[in-house]
């Protein structure tokens, strides 16, 4: 029995792969851990719709009963959204979820590992994990996945609660190029600016595909990270965000919150302090990233067809 026996690929995804239609992977921790009910299910549906509207096929990835689903129908999405105690599934957790026949949402790193097995090259998420402010030993598995899985990952930068300079240093060390989509300033999730630079600034999906191809043709196996700023209408200036982040971090230390509980606590507390503005920014950037990823996936398929012609 191989790992592929634990994969369930939706019929829509099989068809898209068979006839070379563009596909965009979507993670599911936003469904299981990122948002409260019922906003979580509505966002998952909205992200899939955003991908379809741009001419690509969405593949939401997650675990149901120990099986890794590559693409889910609406009933499966609804079931995962309403699971009472789903796992948060990074690469190290795959075996746990499979052997326990459990349900769970895949993180950025978990989704990338699934994409490696399913041969999906474009992935849209919100913000990547990185190096934590309070402990530089606490480094997200997302960075290791980005270092070793060649695909295009669209995000709104790294989560603003992290140490962004340290996160970018690790990405540089691991040879992960960071493309600023229409910006030379690395976006900070809720904010369009961080004061930090990017590897390259590109302005259209085809240029991103050409860059990625050149990167991989040079023999590198790392991902290409596309940093897509949150839309201006919902963006929160860094000067406003930082005091809320600092206050949330202080409260987390006082409450002795550690490990996996830190990020959910901080995000929830920041939403409270911002009176819902951070949630609105989060929803907006997720949809924005889904749309751009679909455009990139279309450009990638076009390039592949042109190469075969």
N, C-alpha and C positions, 0 to 999 in steps of 0.2 A: 504493500500500500504506500503510495507517494502523497506528498502534500497536495498535489493537484486533485486527489480524490476528495479533498475537503473544500474544493472550490465549487461554487455554484454560479455559473455565468448566465445572466438573464438572456432570454431569447432575443431581445432587442439589441443587446450588445453583441451577441454572436452574429446576428445579421449585419450589424454595422461593420464588424471586423471582416466578415466574408466579402462584402462589396466595397470595402475601403472607405467607409464614411468617417468623418472626424468624430472623435470621442473625447469627452472631458471627464476626468475622475473628480468626484466630490467626496470629501471626508464626512464622517458621521458623528464625531465627538461633539460637533455643534448641535446635533440632534439629541444626543444622550446626556451631555454634560454642559454644553455652552449656553443654552437658553431655557427658560422656564416653559412649561406647557401653558397654552397651546401654541405659543409663538415658535417653538422649535419645529413642529411639523409644518407650520405655514411657511417658515423660511426654507425648509428642505424642498417643499413643492415649488416655491418661488425661484430658488436657485436652479432647479431642473428646468423650469419654464424659461428662465433667462438664457440658459444654454441652448435650448431648442429654438428660441427666437433668433439666435445668431447662426442657426443652421448646423448645429452639432448635436450629438447624442450624449445625454448625461449618464454617467455611471456612478451612482452613489454606492459607496463601499462600506460594508459593516458585517458583523457576525450575527447569525441567528442559529440557535441550537448547535453551536460548534462548527457551523459551516460558514466559510467566508464568501459572502455574496458580492459578486461584481455586477453591480446594477440591481436595483430593487423596484418592484412594482409598488403601486400606491398602498396596497394592504400591508406589504412588508415594511414600508416606511412608517406607516401608522403604528404597526406593532412595535418597532424599535423605539419610536418616539415615546411610547407609553410603558416601556419596560420599567419596573420599579427599581431594580438594582443592577443596571447594566455595567459591564466592565468598561474601563477606559483602556483601549487596546493599542499599546505600542508593540514594536517587534518582539520584545522579550516576553510579551503576554500571549502570543499566538498559541503556544503549546498549552498554556493554562486554560484558555477559552475553548480550544478544541477538545481537550481531554475531559473538561467539565461539561461539554455540550451546552455552553452558555451563550448569552447574547452580549453584544458590546459594540460601542462606536470606535472606529479606528482614528487614531491621532494622525498628524501629518506624517510622521515616520511610519506608522502602521499602514496608512493608505499608500505611501510610496512603495513599501514592500509588496503590497497587494498588486500595485501597478506593474512592478517588475515581473511578477508571475503571470499577469494578464496581458502583458505587452501593450500597456497604455502609456503614452508619452507626454500627455498634458494633464495637469492637475491644478484645480483652483481651490484655494483655502482662504482663511481670513488673515491671520498673522502667524508666522512661524514661532516656535519656541527658540530659546537661546540660553545665554548665560544669565543666571539670576543675580540681582543686585546684592542680596544679603550674603550669598555664598557662591564664590566663583568655582567651587567644586560641584555645584548643582548646574549641570549642563544638559540641556534637552537632547534626547535621542534624535530629534529632528535634524540637528546639525550633522550627525553621523550619517543619517540617511541621505542628506543632501550631498555629502562627500562621496558617496559610493553608488548612487543610483542615477544613471543618465536619463534625465527627463526635464521638461520645462515646468516649473512650479510658479504659479502666479499668486502673489500675496500682497498685503498692504504694508509690507515691512515686517519687522518682528514686533511682538506684543510690547506695548509701551511700558509695561511694568518691569521689563528686563533691563539689564545693563547693555545698552545698544552698542557703545563703542567696543566692548569686549566681545559681543556677539559677532560684529563685523570682522574683528581680528581673527576669530576662530574660522569664520567662513573664508577669509583670505588664506589662512594657514592650510585649509583643506582644499584650496584651489576651486572654490565655488564662486563663479562670477556673479555679481549683482547688477542687474540691468535696471536702471531707472526708466520707467515708461513715461516719457515726456517730462522727466525731471532729473536734475543732477543732485538732488537732495534726497537722501534715504528717508522714505516716509516712516513715521512712528505710529502706525496703526490708526489711532484716533486723529492724529495730526498729520498734515501734509509735509511737515518739515521736522528735521531732527538736528540740523546743523552738521550732519555727517554726509560724506560723499558716497558715490556709487562707482562701480567699475566702468560702466559705459552708459550713456544715455541714448535710447532709441525711441523712435516715434511711431512705428507702425508694426503690425504683427509679422509681416514678411521679413522685415529686418531682424526681428527676434529669432525667427526660424533660421535665417541665414547665419546668424551669430552662433546659435546652438550647433548647427551642422559643422561650422568651422571649429568650434570648441571640441566636439567629439572626434572629428577627423584628425585633430592634432594628437589623439591618443588618450585624452582625458576621459575619465568615467564619472565625473561629478555632474550634478544637476546644474542647470542654469536657472537662477532665481530671478524672477521678474517682479520688481517692486512697483506696484500700481497705487498711487496715492488715493486716499479716500476722496470721494467727490466733495467739491468745495462747499456745497450747501450744507453738508452735515459735519464738516471738519471742525475740530476743536483745536484752537491754537495751543502750542506746546506750553506757553506761559500759563495757560489756564489749567492744563492737565497735570502739570508737575506737582502743584500743591495737593491735589486730590490723591495722586499716586503716593506721595510721601506720607500723607495722613493714613492711607490704607495700609502701607507697609509698617508704619509705627504700630497701628492697632493689631496687625498680624503678629508682630513680635510680642506685644503685651499679652496677647491671648495664647502665645506659644503654639501657633499654628505652623505646622511643618509639612514637608513632603508634598504629596499629591494634593493636599487640601489647600495649599497656599494660593495657587492660581485661581481656582474658583472663588475663594474668599475675596481676593483682591478685586477681581472683575465685578463681583456682586457689590462690594462696598463702593467701588468707584462709580458704579451706576447709581447708587443711592446718593452719593455726594454730588454727582453731576445732574441730579434730578432727571435721570433718564436720557440725557444727551449722549452718553457713551454707548448706550444700547442702540440708539438711532444711528449713530455713526457706524457701529458694528454691523448692523443689518445692511446699511447702504454700501459699505465697502465689500461685503460678501457678494452681493449681487453684482457690483461693479467688476469684481474679480472674475466671477463666473462668465460675464459677457466677454471680457477680454480673453480669457482662456479659450472660449469657443472660437473667437476670431483667430487666435493663434493655431488652434487645432485645424481649422479650415485651411490656413496658409500652409501648415505642415503637410496635410494631405495633398494639396495642390502641388507642392514641391516634389513629393514622392511620385505622384502621377507623371509629372513633367520629366522626372529622372527615368521612368520606365518607358516613356514614349520614344 
